[in-house]
Amino acid sequence: MSKIKAGVIGVGGIGRNHARVYAELEDVELVAVCDTDAERAAEVAGVHGAQVIPDLTEFAAAVDVASVAVPTVAHREVAMACLDAGVHVLVEKPIAADPGDARQMVERARERGLVLQVGHIERYNPVLRELESRLGRARFIEASRLSPFPNRSVDIGVVLDLMIHDLEIILHLVRSPVAHVEAVGVPVLTAREDIANARIRFESGCVANVTASRISTERMRKIRVFQEDTYLSLDYMDQSGYLLRKGAGGLEREEVAVRRDEPLRIELADFVACAREGRDPMVTGHAATAALELALEITRKIEESAPTA
């Protein structure tokens, strides 16, 4: 089986890891990197034996699949250039800055028969598989995602930077139209919200309470799901969790056995397999666009709730 030729556009903190994983996958050859920072591109390419190809047209001609890890505002331009050249694309989340741009990307991939996958990496976290295997009808979901200030993605607020991971997962789990959204947020270190909370009510009756912060002194990525007779608590970072089940003697605790693995490795291996086999990825452009639309609605609610001078 011939190796898939992979490339990475944008080799900052996230793209650098994409390059590393592509270089580690047995059925993949990392052949090219592209970045506006020539020194950084040369460093990453040198580590993995790849070429630096700064011209996007030449880059696209050299690869079969590409990860797009540039700032969000450039996602559409870069992804469309790759799709037009016949390259399968994994674009980091959020899929785009605007739902209209996202839909154009989805349509172009469909027209060209190409894979457009979006980097909602938590969908590939092994803990989520354990949650889904035990999920019935969710009544209440609580998700918390906290981190110190990352010094990246300052072109977007914390809702599009961090919370959108949980929004995509919650939409996937609940599978019901959104009925109502309430949200608050506060800018601290940037011009956009750096801490935010949203309460989302679905037509099914499920309610989700979602908190995201990029000004925390601790790191946390947890989700808790309450069902009629079961409470599941999972930690994405530790890849661990437990459930409480209603039994004859009260609440009974059961540890959740998780087979730990690197979510990015699973994600990129699946992306390559989708490109090779011509199948849909786990996180499609449609799913990512729905998460983007909900994130933007939350952002609008935050702006509406902001105090006026």
Short mmCIF file of the C-alpha atoms (twelve columns), coordinates in Angstrom:
data_MODEL
# 
_entry.id   MODEL 
# 
loop_
_atom_site.group_PDB 
_atom_site.id 
_atom_site.type_symbol 
_atom_site.label_atom_id 
_atom_site.label_alt_id 
_atom_site.label_comp_id 
_atom_site.label_asym_id 
_atom_site.label_seq_id 
_atom_site.Cartn_x 
_atom_site.Cartn_y 
_atom_site.Cartn_z 
_atom_site.pdbx_PDB_model_num 
ATOM 1   C CA . MET A 1   0.000   0.000  0.000  1 
ATOM 2   C CA . SER A 2   1.499   3.323  -1.082 1 
ATOM 3   C CA . LYS A 3   1.981   5.968  1.538  1 
ATOM 4   C CA . ILE A 4   -0.297  8.993  1.701  1 
ATOM 5   C CA . LYS A 5   1.634   12.226 1.176  1 
ATOM 6   C CA . ALA A 6   0.738   14.706 3.938  1 
ATOM 7   C CA . GLY A 7   1.464   18.349 4.559  1 
ATOM 8   C CA . VAL A 8   0.758   20.928 7.244  1 
ATOM 9   C CA . ILE A 9   -0.067  24.576 6.629  1 
ATOM 10  C CA . GLY A 10  0.668   26.620 9.722  1 
ATOM 11  C CA . VAL A 11  3.186   25.006 12.070 1 
ATOM 12  C CA . GLY A 12  2.653   26.945 15.268 1 
ATOM 13  C CA . GLY A 13  1.758   25.108 18.472 1 
ATOM 14  C CA . ILE A 14  -1.049  23.029 16.944 1 
ATOM 15  C CA . GLY A 15  0.358   22.509 13.458 1 
ATOM 16  C CA . ARG A 16  3.721   21.425 14.858 1 
ATOM 17  C CA . ASN A 17  1.980   18.501 16.568 1 
ATOM 18  C CA . HIS A 18  0.162   17.596 13.356 1 
ATOM 19  C CA . ALA A 19  3.532   17.382 11.623 1 
ATOM 20  C CA . ARG A 20  4.902   15.171 14.390 1 
ATOM 21  C CA . VAL A 21  2.000   12.733 14.236 1 
ATOM 22  C CA . TYR A 22  1.983   12.507 10.427 1 
ATOM 23  C CA . ALA A 23  5.693   11.670 10.590 1 
ATOM 24  C CA . GLU A 24  4.940   8.896  13.086 1 
ATOM 25  C CA . LEU A 25  2.089   7.219  11.161 1 
ATOM 26  C CA . GLU A 26  3.253   4.141  9.251  1 
ATOM 27  C CA . ASP A 27  1.140   4.665  6.127  1 
ATOM 28  C CA . VAL A 28  1.907   8.392  5.826  1 
ATOM 29  C CA . GLU A 29  4.864   10.404 4.575  1 
ATOM 30  C CA . LEU A 30  5.132   13.997 5.783  1 
ATOM 31  C CA . VAL A 31  6.417   15.702 2.649  1 
ATOM 32  C CA . ALA A 32  5.770   19.439 3.118  1 
ATOM 33  C CA . VAL A 33  5.163   22.228 5.577  1 
ATOM 34  C CA . CYS A 34  4.085   25.773 4.866  1 
ATOM 35  C CA . ASP A 35  4.161   28.770 7.207  1 
ATOM 36  C CA . THR A 36  4.481   32.540 6.947  1 
ATOM 37  C CA . ASP A 37  7.338   32.257 9.465  1 
ATOM 38  C CA . ALA A 38  10.162  30.859 7.321  1 
ATOM 39  C CA . GLU A 39  12.406  30.083 10.290 1 
ATOM 40  C CA . ARG A 40  9.694   28.136 12.072 1 
ATOM 41  C CA . ALA A 41  8.807   26.225 8.903  1 
ATOM 42  C CA . ALA A 42  12.453  25.286 8.361  1 
ATOM 43  C CA . GLU A 43  12.785  24.084 11.945 1 
ATOM 44  C CA . VAL A 44  9.741   21.787 11.774 1 
ATOM 45  C CA . ALA A 45  10.619  20.518 8.301  1 
ATOM 46  C CA . GLY A 46  14.167  19.781 9.401  1 
ATOM 47  C CA . VAL A 47  13.046  17.707 12.380 1 
ATOM 48  C CA . HIS A 48  10.884  15.467 10.199 1 
ATOM 49  C CA . GLY A 49  12.747  15.441 6.890  1 
ATOM 50  C CA . ALA A 50  10.072  17.360 5.006  1 
ATOM 51  C CA . GLN A 51  10.303  20.167 2.479  1 
ATOM 52  C CA . VAL A 52  9.401   23.787 3.133  1 
ATOM 53  C CA . ILE A 53  7.046   24.880 0.344  1 
ATOM 54  C CA . PRO A 54  5.926   28.474 0.967  1 
ATOM 55  C CA . ASP A 55  3.829   28.768 -2.198 1 
ATOM 56  C CA . LEU A 56  0.348   27.390 -1.557 1 
ATOM 57  C CA . THR A 57  -0.176  26.220 -5.154 1 
ATOM 58  C CA . GLU A 58  3.116   24.294 -5.170 1 
ATOM 59  C CA . PHE A 59  2.363   22.928 -1.706 1 
ATOM 60  C CA . ALA A 60  -1.052  21.585 -2.794 1 
ATOM 61  C CA . ALA A 61  0.516   19.922 -5.845 1 
ATOM 62  C CA . ALA A 62  2.907   17.984 -3.580 1 
ATOM 63  C CA . VAL A 63  0.433   16.434 -1.114 1 
ATOM 64  C CA . ASP A 64  -2.611  14.168 -0.962 1 
ATOM 65  C CA . VAL A 65  -3.884  15.402 2.411  1 
ATOM 66  C CA . ALA A 66  -3.293  18.607 4.332  1 
ATOM 67  C CA . SER A 67  -3.882  19.926 7.830  1 
ATOM 68  C CA . VAL A 68  -4.812  23.600 7.917  1 
ATOM 69  C CA . ALA A 69  -3.738  25.136 11.228 1 
ATOM 70  C CA . VAL A 70  -3.618  28.814 10.330 1 
ATOM 71  C CA . PRO A 71  -5.580  31.593 12.114 1 
ATOM 72  C CA . THR A 72  -9.343  31.148 11.824 1 
ATOM 73  C CA . VAL A 73  -9.812  34.158 9.543  1 
ATOM 74  C CA . ALA A 74  -7.668  32.419 6.903  1 
ATOM 75  C CA . HIS A 75  -9.334  28.977 7.090  1 
ATOM 76  C CA . ARG A 76  -11.640 29.505 4.132  1 
ATOM 77  C CA . GLU A 77  -8.975  30.888 1.778  1 
ATOM 78  C CA . VAL A 78  -6.408  28.217 2.566  1 
ATOM 79  C CA . ALA A 79  -8.829  25.287 2.689  1 
ATOM 80  C CA . MET A 80  -10.501 26.275 -0.581 1 
ATOM 81  C CA . ALA A 81  -7.125  26.513 -2.330 1 
ATOM 82  C CA . CYS A 82  -6.328  22.963 -1.227 1 
ATOM 83  C CA . LEU A 83  -9.762  21.602 -2.142 1 
ATOM 84  C CA . ASP A 84  -9.596  23.250 -5.572 1 
ATOM 85  C CA . ALA A 85  -6.295  21.466 -6.104 1 
ATOM 86  C CA . GLY A 86  -7.835  18.082 -5.224 1 
ATOM 87  C CA . VAL A 87  -6.357  17.793 -1.723 1 
ATOM 88  C CA . HIS A 88  -8.257  16.265 1.198  1 
ATOM 89  C CA . VAL A 89  -8.365  18.772 4.059  1 
ATOM 90  C CA . LEU A 90  -8.459  18.654 7.833  1 
ATOM 91  C CA . VAL A 91  -9.070  22.195 9.044  1 
ATOM 92  C CA . GLU A 92  -8.636  23.052 12.696 1 
ATOM 93  C CA . LYS A 93  -11.629 24.239 14.676 1 
ATOM 94  C CA . PRO A 94  -13.561 26.433 14.352 1 
ATOM 95  C CA . ILE A 95  -14.168 25.498 10.738 1 
ATOM 96  C CA . ALA A 96  -14.324 29.157 9.709  1 
ATOM 97  C CA . ALA A 97  -15.000 32.627 11.046 1 
ATOM 98  C CA . ASP A 98  -18.390 32.780 9.323  1 
ATOM 99  C CA . PRO A 99  -21.035 30.087 8.676  1 
ATOM 100 C CA . GLY A 100 -21.313 31.242 5.054  1 
ATOM 101 C CA . ASP A 101 -17.615 30.545 4.549  1 
ATOM 102 C CA . ALA A 102 -18.028 27.160 6.242  1 
ATOM 103 C CA . ARG A 103 -20.890 26.184 3.952  1 
ATOM 104 C CA . GLN A 104 -18.835 27.149 0.885  1 
ATOM 105 C CA . MET A 105 -16.040 24.875 2.094  1 
ATOM 106 C CA . VAL A 106 -18.480 22.018 2.678  1 
ATOM 107 C CA . GLU A 107 -20.019 22.450 -0.768 1 
ATOM 108 C CA . ARG A 108 -16.636 22.622 -2.522 1 
ATOM 109 C CA . ALA A 109 -15.516 19.394 -0.841 1 
ATOM 110 C CA . ARG A 110 -18.774 17.730 -1.893 1 
ATOM 111 C CA . GLU A 111 -18.390 18.900 -5.491 1 
ATOM 112 C CA . ARG A 112 -14.832 17.600 -5.677 1 
ATOM 113 C CA . GLY A 113 -15.537 14.334 -3.838 1 
ATOM 114 C CA . LEU A 114 -12.987 15.200 -1.158 1 
ATOM 115 C CA . VAL A 115 -12.833 14.755 2.601  1 
ATOM 116 C CA . LEU A 116 -13.313 17.895 4.676  1 
ATOM 117 C CA . GLN A 117 -12.705 17.020 8.299  1 
ATOM 118 C CA . VAL A 118 -12.690 19.505 11.176 1 
ATOM 119 C CA . GLY A 119 -10.364 19.261 14.158 1 
ATOM 120 C CA . HIS A 120 -12.824 18.849 17.009 1 
ATOM 121 C CA . ILE A 121 -10.281 16.592 18.636 1 
ATOM 122 C CA . GLU A 122 -12.289 15.622 21.732 1 
ATOM 123 C CA . ARG A 123 -14.536 13.490 19.524 1 
ATOM 124 C CA . TYR A 124 -11.492 11.205 19.258 1 
ATOM 125 C CA . ASN A 125 -10.788 11.160 22.981 1 
ATOM 126 C CA . PRO A 126 -11.238 7.587  24.267 1 
ATOM 127 C CA . VAL A 127 -13.341 8.828  27.203 1 
ATOM 128 C CA . LEU A 128 -16.058 9.976  24.810 1 
ATOM 129 C CA . ARG A 129 -16.446 6.461  23.445 1 
ATOM 130 C CA . GLU A 130 -17.091 5.271  26.999 1 
ATOM 131 C CA . LEU A 131 -19.671 7.991  27.528 1 
ATOM 132 C CA . GLU A 132 -21.498 7.182  24.302 1 
ATOM 133 C CA . SER A 133 -21.618 3.470  25.099 1 
ATOM 134 C CA . ARG A 134 -23.452 4.277  28.344 1 
ATOM 135 C CA . LEU A 135 -25.608 7.131  27.109 1 
ATOM 136 C CA . GLY A 136 -29.358 6.901  27.146 1 
ATOM 137 C CA . ARG A 137 -31.424 10.064 27.228 1 
ATOM 138 C CA . ALA A 138 -29.442 12.944 28.685 1 
ATOM 139 C CA . ARG A 139 -31.420 15.238 30.987 1 
ATOM 140 C CA . PHE A 140 -28.661 17.641 32.066 1 
ATOM 141 C CA . ILE A 141 -25.082 18.127 30.834 1 
ATOM 142 C CA . GLU A 142 -22.372 20.160 32.517 1 
ATOM 143 C CA . ALA A 143 -19.102 20.838 30.709 1 
ATOM 144 C CA . SER A 144 -16.097 22.784 32.013 1 
ATOM 145 C CA . ARG A 145 -13.012 23.702 29.991 1 
ATOM 146 C CA . LEU A 146 -10.430 25.883 31.737 1 
ATOM 147 C CA . SER A 147 -6.847  26.777 30.847 1 
ATOM 148 C CA . PRO A 148 -4.189  29.403 31.506 1 
ATOM 149 C CA . PHE A 149 -3.912  32.119 28.870 1 
ATOM 150 C CA . PRO A 150 -2.508  30.388 25.752 1 
ATOM 151 C CA . ASN A 151 -0.963  33.408 23.949 1 
ATOM 152 C CA . ARG A 152 -2.550  32.132 20.743 1 
ATOM 153 C CA . SER A 153 -5.958  32.360 19.017 1 
ATOM 154 C CA . VAL A 154 -6.360  35.914 20.300 1 
ATOM 155 C CA . ASP A 155 -8.216  36.711 17.077 1 
ATOM 156 C CA . ILE A 156 -11.216 34.864 18.549 1 
ATOM 157 C CA . GLY A 157 -12.892 34.770 21.955 1 
ATOM 158 C CA . VAL A 158 -12.923 31.835 24.353 1 
ATOM 159 C CA . VAL A 159 -16.260 30.584 22.974 1 
ATOM 160 C CA . LEU A 160 -14.768 29.960 19.532 1 
ATOM 161 C CA . ASP A 161 -11.385 29.009 20.977 1 
ATOM 162 C CA . LEU A 162 -12.328 26.511 23.699 1 
ATOM 163 C CA . MET A 163 -16.063 26.228 24.342 1 
ATOM 164 C CA . ILE A 164 -16.789 25.159 20.774 1 
ATOM 165 C CA . HIS A 165 -15.220 21.745 21.538 1 
ATOM 166 C CA . ASP A 166 -17.928 21.067 24.111 1 
ATOM 167 C CA . LEU A 167 -20.684 22.589 21.971 1 
ATOM 168 C CA . GLU A 168 -19.919 20.181 19.125 1 
ATOM 169 C CA . ILE A 169 -19.886 17.223 21.507 1 
ATOM 170 C CA . ILE A 170 -23.140 18.266 23.189 1 
ATOM 171 C CA . LEU A 171 -24.893 18.699 19.835 1 
ATOM 172 C CA . HIS A 172 -23.646 15.245 18.859 1 
ATOM 173 C CA . LEU A 173 -24.874 13.663 22.108 1 
ATOM 174 C CA . VAL A 174 -28.244 15.389 22.436 1 
ATOM 175 C CA . ARG A 175 -29.280 15.352 18.757 1 
ATOM 176 C CA . SER A 176 -32.143 17.799 19.295 1 
ATOM 177 C CA . PRO A 177 -32.747 21.346 18.015 1 
ATOM 178 C CA . VAL A 178 -31.712 24.190 20.304 1 
ATOM 179 C CA . ALA A 179 -34.723 25.923 21.869 1 
ATOM 180 C CA . HIS A 180 -33.123 28.704 23.907 1 
ATOM 181 C CA . VAL A 181 -29.681 30.127 24.742 1 
ATOM 182 C CA . GLU A 182 -28.533 32.334 27.610 1 
ATOM 183 C CA . ALA A 183 -24.924 33.442 27.950 1 
ATOM 184 C CA . VAL A 184 -22.565 35.794 29.758 1 
ATOM 185 C CA . GLY A 185 -18.903 36.503 29.198 1 
ATOM 186 C CA . VAL A 186 -16.147 38.881 30.229 1 
ATOM 187 C CA . PRO A 187 -13.023 40.136 28.421 1 
ATOM 188 C CA . VAL A 188 -9.974  40.189 30.700 1 
ATOM 189 C CA . LEU A 189 -6.739  39.982 28.713 1 
ATOM 190 C CA . THR A 190 -8.073  40.480 25.184 1 
ATOM 191 C CA . ALA A 191 -10.735 42.558 23.454 1 
ATOM 192 C CA . ARG A 192 -13.001 39.486 23.306 1 
ATOM 193 C CA . GLU A 193 -14.499 37.316 26.014 1 
ATOM 194 C CA . ASP A 194 -11.873 35.329 27.920 1 
ATOM 195 C CA . ILE A 195 -14.322 33.614 30.278 1 
ATOM 196 C CA . ALA A 196 -17.843 32.598 29.346 1 
ATOM 197 C CA . ASN A 197 -20.825 30.585 30.515 1 
ATOM 198 C CA . ALA A 198 -23.756 29.420 28.415 1 
ATOM 199 C CA . ARG A 199 -27.002 27.684 29.325 1 
ATOM 200 C CA . ILE A 200 -28.555 25.857 26.390 1 
ATOM 201 C CA . ARG A 201 -32.033 24.334 26.443 1 
ATOM 202 C CA . PHE A 202 -32.941 21.794 23.768 1 
ATOM 203 C CA . GLU A 203 -36.376 20.899 22.422 1 
ATOM 204 C CA . SER A 204 -35.927 17.415 23.914 1 
ATOM 205 C CA . GLY A 205 -35.911 19.009 27.372 1 
ATOM 206 C CA . CYS A 206 -32.190 18.481 27.971 1 
ATOM 207 C CA . VAL A 207 -30.308 21.446 29.427 1 
ATOM 208 C CA . ALA A 208 -26.562 22.018 29.055 1 
ATOM 209 C CA . ASN A 209 -24.496 24.329 31.225 1 
ATOM 210 C CA . VAL A 210 -21.137 25.079 29.599 1 
ATOM 211 C CA . THR A 211 -18.222 27.061 31.043 1 
ATOM 212 C CA . ALA A 212 -14.974 28.000 29.317 1 
ATOM 213 C CA . SER A 213 -12.080 30.116 30.560 1 
ATOM 214 C CA . ARG A 214 -8.609  30.871 29.237 1 
ATOM 215 C CA . ILE A 215 -7.563  32.891 32.286 1 
ATOM 216 C CA . SER A 216 -7.606  30.069 34.819 1 
ATOM 217 C CA . THR A 217 -4.680  29.053 37.017 1 
ATOM 218 C CA . GLU A 218 -5.595  25.402 36.464 1 
ATOM 219 C CA . ARG A 219 -6.367  23.170 33.514 1 
ATOM 220 C CA . MET A 220 -9.657  21.319 33.399 1 
ATOM 221 C CA . ARG A 221 -11.582 19.499 30.678 1 
ATOM 222 C CA . LYS A 222 -14.530 17.636 32.144 1 
ATOM 223 C CA . ILE A 223 -18.044 16.651 31.181 1 
ATOM 224 C CA . ARG A 224 -20.827 15.372 33.413 1 
ATOM 225 C CA . VAL A 225 -24.012 13.842 32.061 1 
ATOM 226 C CA . PHE A 226 -27.109 13.259 34.173 1 
ATOM 227 C CA . GLN A 227 -29.666 10.698 33.038 1 
ATOM 228 C CA . GLU A 228 -32.783 9.364  34.713 1 
ATOM 229 C CA . ASP A 229 -30.939 6.731  36.764 1 
ATOM 230 C CA . THR A 230 -27.247 7.390  36.028 1 
ATOM 231 C CA . TYR A 231 -24.672 10.152 36.473 1 
ATOM 232 C CA . LEU A 232 -21.509 9.975  34.365 1 
ATOM 233 C CA . SER A 233 -18.419 12.053 35.124 1 
ATOM 234 C CA . LEU A 234 -15.529 12.001 32.663 1 
ATOM 235 C CA . ASP A 235 -12.174 13.785 32.562 1 
ATOM 236 C CA . TYR A 236 -10.823 14.384 29.036 1 
ATOM 237 C CA . MET A 237 -7.345  15.265 30.298 1 
ATOM 238 C CA . ASP A 238 -6.812  12.243 32.536 1 
ATOM 239 C CA . GLN A 239 -8.884  9.996  30.236 1 
ATOM 240 C CA . SER A 240 -10.659 8.675  33.313 1 
ATOM 241 C CA . GLY A 241 -14.142 8.685  34.776 1 
ATOM 242 C CA . TYR A 242 -16.808 7.029  36.835 1 
ATOM 243 C CA . LEU A 243 -20.561 6.626  36.934 1 
ATOM 244 C CA . LEU A 244 -23.080 6.600  39.739 1 
ATOM 245 C CA . ARG A 245 -26.019 4.309  39.188 1 
ATOM 246 C CA . LYS A 246 -29.200 4.071  41.215 1 
ATOM 247 C CA . GLY A 247 -29.299 0.662  42.901 1 
ATOM 248 C CA . ALA A 248 -31.171 -1.161 45.652 1 
ATOM 249 C CA . GLY A 249 -28.846 0.220  48.314 1 
ATOM 250 C CA . GLY A 250 -28.695 3.781  46.955 1 
ATOM 251 C CA . LEU A 251 -26.069 5.155  44.571 1 
ATOM 252 C CA . GLU A 252 -23.490 2.650  43.390 1 
ATOM 253 C CA . ARG A 253 -20.162 3.857  41.975 1 
ATOM 254 C CA . GLU A 254 -18.511 2.172  38.993 1 
ATOM 255 C CA . GLU A 255 -15.137 3.190  37.613 1 
ATOM 256 C CA . VAL A 256 -15.002 3.651  33.853 1 
ATOM 257 C CA . ALA A 257 -12.186 1.680  32.241 1 
ATOM 258 C CA . VAL A 258 -10.609 3.746  29.469 1 
ATOM 259 C CA . ARG A 259 -7.992  2.492  27.039 1 
ATOM 260 C CA . ARG A 260 -5.805  5.586  26.892 1 
ATOM 261 C CA . ASP A 261 -4.409  6.905  23.623 1 
ATOM 262 C CA . GLU A 262 -3.416  10.233 22.053 1 
ATOM 263 C CA . PRO A 263 -6.556  11.809 20.539 1 
ATOM 264 C CA . LEU A 264 -4.561  13.641 17.853 1 
ATOM 265 C CA . ARG A 265 -2.978  10.399 16.670 1 
ATOM 266 C CA . ILE A 266 -6.418  8.753  16.463 1 
ATOM 267 C CA . GLU A 267 -7.838  11.789 14.681 1 
ATOM 268 C CA . LEU A 268 -5.148  12.042 12.022 1 
ATOM 269 C CA . ALA A 269 -5.058  8.295  11.443 1 
ATOM 270 C CA . ASP A 270 -8.816  8.390  10.854 1 
ATOM 271 C CA . PHE A 271 -8.477  11.399 8.537  1 
ATOM 272 C CA . VAL A 272 -5.919  9.555  6.423  1 
ATOM 273 C CA . ALA A 273 -8.147  6.453  6.376  1 
ATOM 274 C CA . CYS A 274 -11.144 8.544  5.286  1 
ATOM 275 C CA . ALA A 275 -9.088  10.065 2.464  1 
ATOM 276 C CA . ARG A 276 -7.853  6.633  1.369  1 
ATOM 277 C CA . GLU A 277 -11.263 4.940  1.581  1 
ATOM 278 C CA . GLY A 278 -13.482 7.833  0.482  1 
ATOM 279 C CA . ARG A 279 -15.680 7.759  3.580  1 
ATOM 280 C CA . ASP A 280 -17.086 10.515 5.762  1 
ATOM 281 C CA . PRO A 281 -15.043 11.596 8.791  1 
ATOM 282 C CA . MET A 282 -16.344 11.487 12.349 1 
ATOM 283 C CA . VAL A 283 -16.590 15.288 12.443 1 
ATOM 284 C CA . THR A 284 -17.947 16.476 9.107  1 
ATOM 285 C CA . GLY A 285 -18.102 20.016 7.833  1 
ATOM 286 C CA . HIS A 286 -21.849 19.981 8.485  1 
ATOM 287 C CA . ALA A 287 -21.361 19.060 12.160 1 
ATOM 288 C CA . ALA A 288 -18.641 21.673 12.582 1 
ATOM 289 C CA . THR A 289 -20.811 24.335 10.935 1 
ATOM 290 C CA . ALA A 290 -23.646 23.585 13.373 1 
ATOM 291 C CA . ALA A 291 -21.206 23.995 16.282 1 
ATOM 292 C CA . LEU A 292 -19.953 27.261 14.781 1 
ATOM 293 C CA . GLU A 293 -23.498 28.613 14.445 1 
ATOM 294 C CA . LEU A 294 -24.263 27.794 18.083 1 
ATOM 295 C CA . ALA A 295 -20.961 29.344 19.208 1 
ATOM 296 C CA . LEU A 296 -21.743 32.531 17.305 1 
ATOM 297 C CA . GLU A 297 -25.229 32.649 18.840 1 
ATOM 298 C CA . ILE A 298 -23.628 32.386 22.292 1 
ATOM 299 C CA . THR A 299 -21.191 35.148 21.349 1 
ATOM 300 C CA . ARG A 300 -24.121 37.353 20.286 1 
ATOM 301 C CA . LYS A 301 -25.863 36.691 23.601 1 
ATOM 302 C CA . ILE A 302 -22.672 37.681 25.440 1 
ATOM 303 C CA . GLU A 303 -22.467 40.923 23.483 1 
ATOM 304 C CA . GLU A 304 -26.133 41.678 24.233 1 
ATOM 305 C CA . SER A 305 -25.606 41.083 27.943 1 
ATOM 306 C CA . ALA A 306 -22.493 43.278 28.170 1 
ATOM 307 C CA . PRO A 307 -23.011 46.453 30.213 1 
ATOM 308 C CA . THR A 308 -23.167 49.658 28.233 1 
ATOM 309 C CA . ALA A 309 -20.923 52.578 29.092 1 
# 
